[in-house]
């Protein structure tokens, strides 16, 4: 299974170190125009097969690993909300008169 992170993107701007290290930069040709995608998959061969099946040998040009440095399981995950602190109740002491 693959997921396309950026479709028809600019490789200089979108190929950065904030991507997961399992993402790939793919370039292909559509109507004599070269386009770039960034896609992520479990294996490189899964990404290759998906694009080969979609564009064929005349459309698919190549692919390389992206500049990503983030672990896939930590990429694009929202941080957990902070826990509320429990306040200690004060013991009310009786007033001496």
TORKOL-4160 file (C-alpha; in steps of 0.2 Angstrom, whole numbers, padded with zeros to 4 digits, m for minus):
97
<pt num="1" X="0000" Y="0000" Z="0000"/>
<pt num="2" X="0007" Y="0017" Z="m0004"/>
<pt num="3" X="0001" Y="0035" Z="0000"/>
<pt num="4" X="0005" Y="0050" Z="m0011"/>
<pt num="5" X="0012" Y="0064" Z="0000"/>
<pt num="6" X="0014" Y="0077" Z="m0013"/>
<pt num="7" X="0007" Y="0076" Z="m0030"/>
<pt num="8" X="0014" Y="0086" Z="m0045"/>
<pt num="9" X="0026" Y="0095" Z="m0033"/>
<pt num="10" X="0042" Y="0105" Z="m0035"/>
<pt num="11" X="0056" Y="0093" Z="m0030"/>
<pt num="12" X="0067" Y="0107" Z="m0023"/>
<pt num="13" X="0054" Y="0114" Z="m0011"/>
<pt num="14" X="0045" Y="0099" Z="m0006"/>
<pt num="15" X="0059" Y="0086" Z="m0005"/>
<pt num="16" X="0065" Y="0090" Z="0013"/>
<pt num="17" X="0071" Y="0082" Z="0029"/>
<pt num="18" X="0054" Y="0083" Z="0037"/>
<pt num="19" X="0048" Y="0068" Z="0027"/>
<pt num="20" X="0049" Y="0050" Z="0032"/>
<pt num="21" X="0064" Y="0041" Z="0027"/>
<pt num="22" X="0053" Y="0028" Z="0018"/>
<pt num="23" X="0046" Y="0041" Z="0005"/>
<pt num="24" X="0052" Y="0042" Z="m0013"/>
<pt num="25" X="0053" Y="0056" Z="m0026"/>
<pt num="26" X="0046" Y="0049" Z="m0042"/>
<pt num="27" X="0046" Y="0058" Z="m0059"/>
<pt num="28" X="0035" Y="0053" Z="m0074"/>
<pt num="29" X="0029" Y="0060" Z="m0090"/>
<pt num="30" X="0011" Y="0065" Z="m0094"/>
<pt num="31" X="0007" Y="0073" Z="m0111"/>
<pt num="32" X="0026" Y="0077" Z="m0114"/>
<pt num="33" X="0027" Y="0086" Z="m0097"/>
<pt num="34" X="0038" Y="0080" Z="m0083"/>
<pt num="35" X="0029" Y="0079" Z="m0066"/>
<pt num="36" X="0036" Y="0075" Z="m0049"/>
<pt num="37" X="0027" Y="0066" Z="m0034"/>
<pt num="38" X="0033" Y="0061" Z="m0017"/>
<pt num="39" X="0025" Y="0045" Z="m0011"/>
<pt num="40" X="0028" Y="0033" Z="0004"/>
<pt num="41" X="0026" Y="0014" Z="0005"/>
<pt num="42" X="0031" Y="0000" Z="0015"/>
<pt num="43" X="0044" Y="m0005" Z="0002"/>
<pt num="44" X="0052" Y="0003" Z="m0013"/>
<pt num="45" X="0046" Y="m0010" Z="m0024"/>
<pt num="46" X="0028" Y="m0007" Z="m0019"/>
<pt num="47" X="0030" Y="0012" Z="m0024"/>
<pt num="48" X="0038" Y="0007" Z="m0041"/>
<pt num="49" X="0024" Y="m0006" Z="m0045"/>
<pt num="50" X="0011" Y="0007" Z="m0042"/>
<pt num="51" X="0018" Y="0020" Z="m0053"/>
<pt num="52" X="0023" Y="0007" Z="m0066"/>
<pt num="53" X="0006" Y="0001" Z="m0067"/>
<pt num="54" X="m0002" Y="0018" Z="m0068"/>
<pt num="55" X="0010" Y="0026" Z="m0081"/>
<pt num="56" X="0018" Y="0012" Z="m0089"/>
<pt num="57" X="0036" Y="0011" Z="m0097"/>
<pt num="58" X="0033" Y="0026" Z="m0108"/>
<pt num="59" X="0027" Y="0037" Z="m0094"/>
<pt num="60" X="0038" Y="0032" Z="m0079"/>
<pt num="61" X="0055" Y="0039" Z="m0079"/>
<pt num="62" X="0063" Y="0036" Z="m0062"/>
<pt num="63" X="0063" Y="0037" Z="m0043"/>
<pt num="64" X="0075" Y="0040" Z="m0029"/>
<pt num="65" X="0074" Y="0040" Z="m0010"/>
<pt num="66" X="0069" Y="0057" Z="m0003"/>
<pt num="67" X="0079" Y="0068" Z="0009"/>
<pt num="68" X="0067" Y="0062" Z="0023"/>
<pt num="69" X="0075" Y="0059" Z="0040"/>
<pt num="70" X="0060" Y="0056" Z="0051"/>
<pt num="71" X="0054" Y="0038" Z="0057"/>
<pt num="72" X="0038" Y="0034" Z="0048"/>
<pt num="73" X="0029" Y="0030" Z="0064"/>
<pt num="74" X="0033" Y="0047" Z="0071"/>
<pt num="75" X="0029" Y="0057" Z="0055"/>
<pt num="76" X="0014" Y="0067" Z="0054"/>
<pt num="77" X="0008" Y="0062" Z="0072"/>
<pt num="78" X="0000" Y="0075" Z="0083"/>
<pt num="79" X="0008" Y="0077" Z="0100"/>
<pt num="80" X="m0003" Y="0070" Z="0114"/>
<pt num="81" X="m0012" Y="0084" Z="0124"/>
<pt num="82" X="m0004" Y="0089" Z="0141"/>
<pt num="83" X="m0010" Y="0080" Z="0156"/>
<pt num="84" X="m0019" Y="0090" Z="0169"/>
<pt num="85" X="m0010" Y="0092" Z="0185"/>
<pt num="86" X="m0019" Y="0086" Z="0201"/>
<pt num="87" X="m0019" Y="0098" Z="0215"/>
<pt num="88" X="m0016" Y="0093" Z="0232"/>
<pt num="89" X="m0030" Y="0098" Z="0244"/>
<pt num="90" X="m0024" Y="0107" Z="0259"/>
<pt num="91" X="m0029" Y="0101" Z="0276"/>
<pt num="92" X="m0039" Y="0114" Z="0285"/>
<pt num="93" X="m0033" Y="0115" Z="0303"/>
<pt num="94" X="m0044" Y="0121" Z="0316"/>
<pt num="95" X="m0040" Y="0138" Z="0322"/>
<pt num="96" X="m0034" Y="0140" Z="0340"/>
<pt num="97" X="m0041" Y="0154" Z="0351"/>
